[in-house]
Amino acid sequence: MRRPWCVALVALLCLAGCASASPQDRTALTRPDLTDLMAQLQRNPIGPGEDLRITTLVESREMSGLLVQVRGSLPPHFHKLTQEVVCMLSGEGLLRLGADRIPIKAGAVVRIQAGLVHTFTNTGPVPAVFFVVTTPRWDEQDRFVVKEP
């Protein structure tokens, strides 16, 4: 024999439990990946002998958020699958996108589509620092170096 009042009571208790959960409890279920970009930069500085340092800050199956530091130049390369949104946080340099050479400095934001050959040369006295979002997730295997003629 069915007891509709039991089903109603269970449903009411579940709703009451959800309603009484503290905001912190509900936030824990939906909390986004969160990191302090400047603190990560201090904890992961580019080393004296390094030209490039990449630190993963946030990541999912679909995307990555990376802290990228460049002391010298990146080799020209492209990604077959990955597109990037690059935000220069500090420094200055020359960004090459295909045949275009673009001087950039802190505050510049650019989207680099998959398949486009690109590179960056630091022209300043200190390492250039970028926050880069990639889709899909960053995969070093999707980085193809191009030999210059």
C-alpha positions as CSV (number, residue, x, y, z in Angstrom):
1,M,0.0,0.0,0.0
2,R,1.4,3.4,-1.0
3,R,1.7,6.1,1.6
4,P,1.6,9.4,-0.2
5,W,2.2,11.3,3.0
6,C,5.6,9.5,3.4
7,V,6.7,10.7,0.0
8,A,5.5,14.2,0.8
9,L,7.3,14.1,4.2
10,V,10.6,13.0,2.6
11,A,10.3,15.7,-0.1
12,L,9.5,18.3,2.6
13,L,12.6,17.2,4.7
14,C,14.8,17.4,1.7
15,L,13.6,20.9,0.9
16,A,14.0,22.0,4.5
17,G,17.6,20.6,4.5
18,C,18.5,22.6,1.4
19,A,16.8,25.7,2.7
20,S,18.6,25.5,6.0
21,A,22.1,24.9,4.5
22,S,24.4,27.8,5.2
23,P,25.5,29.9,2.2
24,Q,29.0,28.5,2.7
25,D,27.6,24.9,2.2
26,R,25.8,25.9,-1.0
27,T,28.9,27.8,-2.3
28,A,31.1,24.8,-1.8
29,L,29.1,22.9,-4.3
30,T,29.4,25.6,-7.0
31,R,32.7,27.3,-6.0
32,P,34.7,28.2,-9.1
33,D,38.4,27.5,-9.3
34,L,39.9,30.6,-7.7
35,T,43.5,31.6,-7.4
36,D,45.4,34.9,-6.7
37,L,47.3,35.6,-9.9
38,M,49.8,38.0,-8.3
39,A,50.5,35.5,-5.4
40,Q,51.1,32.8,-8.0
41,L,53.5,35.0,-9.8
42,Q,55.5,35.6,-6.6
43,R,55.5,31.9,-5.8
44,N,56.5,30.9,-9.3
45,P,58.9,33.4,-10.7
46,I,60.8,32.8,-13.9
47,G,64.3,31.5,-13.0
48,P,67.5,33.3,-14.0
49,G,68.3,30.8,-16.7
50,E,64.8,30.4,-18.0
51,D,63.4,32.0,-21.2
52,L,59.9,30.7,-20.6
53,R,57.9,29.6,-17.6
54,I,54.2,28.3,-17.8
55,T,52.2,27.8,-14.6
56,T,48.7,26.3,-14.8
57,L,46.4,28.4,-12.5
58,V,43.0,27.0,-13.3
59,E,41.9,24.1,-15.5
60,S,39.0,22.0,-16.7
61,R,38.5,19.6,-19.5
62,E,37.4,22.4,-21.8
63,M,40.0,25.2,-20.9
64,S,43.1,26.3,-19.1
65,G,44.1,29.5,-17.4
66,L,47.9,29.9,-17.5
67,L,50.4,32.3,-16.1
68,V,53.1,32.7,-18.8
69,Q,56.4,34.5,-18.2
70,V,58.8,35.2,-21.1
71,R,62.4,36.5,-20.7
72,G,63.6,36.2,-24.3
73,S,61.7,35.0,-27.4
74,L,59.3,32.1,-28.0
75,P,60.0,30.1,-31.2
76,P,57.4,30.6,-33.9
77,H,54.7,28.0,-33.4
78,F,51.0,27.2,-33.9
79,H,48.4,25.0,-32.3
80,K,46.2,22.7,-34.5
81,L,43.3,22.7,-32.0
82,T,44.0,25.3,-29.4
83,Q,43.0,28.9,-29.5
84,E,44.3,31.4,-26.9
85,V,43.2,34.7,-25.4
86,V,46.3,36.4,-24.2
87,C,46.3,39.3,-21.7
88,M,49.7,41.0,-21.1
89,L,50.0,41.9,-17.5
90,S,53.4,43.5,-17.5
91,G,56.3,44.1,-19.8
92,E,56.6,44.9,-23.5
93,G,57.5,43.2,-26.7
94,L,56.8,42.3,-30.2
95,L,54.0,39.9,-31.0
96,R,54.0,38.2,-34.4
97,L,50.7,36.9,-35.6
98,G,51.1,35.4,-39.1
99,A,52.8,38.1,-41.2
100,D,51.8,40.9,-38.8
101,R,54.3,42.2,-36.2
102,I,52.6,44.1,-33.4
103,P,54.3,46.0,-30.6
104,I,52.4,45.3,-27.4
105,K,52.7,46.4,-23.7
106,A,50.9,45.8,-20.4
107,G,47.1,45.9,-20.9
108,A,47.1,44.4,-24.4
109,V,44.5,41.6,-25.0
110,V,44.6,39.5,-28.2
111,R,42.9,36.3,-29.4
112,I,45.1,33.9,-31.3
113,Q,43.1,31.4,-33.4
114,A,44.0,27.8,-33.9
115,G,46.4,27.3,-36.8
116,L,47.9,30.8,-36.8
117,V,51.7,30.9,-36.5
118,H,52.7,33.2,-33.6
119,T,55.6,34.2,-31.5
120,F,56.6,36.8,-28.9
121,T,59.9,38.6,-28.4
122,N,60.4,40.4,-25.1
123,T,61.9,43.9,-25.8
124,G,61.9,45.2,-22.2
125,P,64.3,45.0,-19.3
126,V,62.2,42.6,-17.3
127,P,60.3,39.3,-18.1
128,A,57.0,39.8,-19.8
129,V,54.0,38.4,-17.9
130,F,50.8,37.1,-19.5
131,F,47.5,35.6,-18.3
132,V,46.5,33.1,-21.1
133,V,43.2,31.3,-21.5
134,T,43.2,28.3,-23.8
135,T,40.4,26.3,-25.3
136,P,40.5,23.4,-25.3
137,R,42.6,22.6,-22.3
138,W,46.4,23.4,-22.6
139,D,48.3,20.5,-24.2
140,E,52.0,20.8,-25.0
141,Q,51.4,18.1,-27.7
142,D,49.3,20.6,-29.6
143,R,52.3,23.1,-30.0
144,F,54.1,22.8,-33.3
145,V,57.3,24.8,-33.8
146,V,57.8,26.3,-37.2
147,K,61.2,26.6,-38.8
148,E,61.9,30.0,-40.2
149,P,63.4,30.3,-43.7
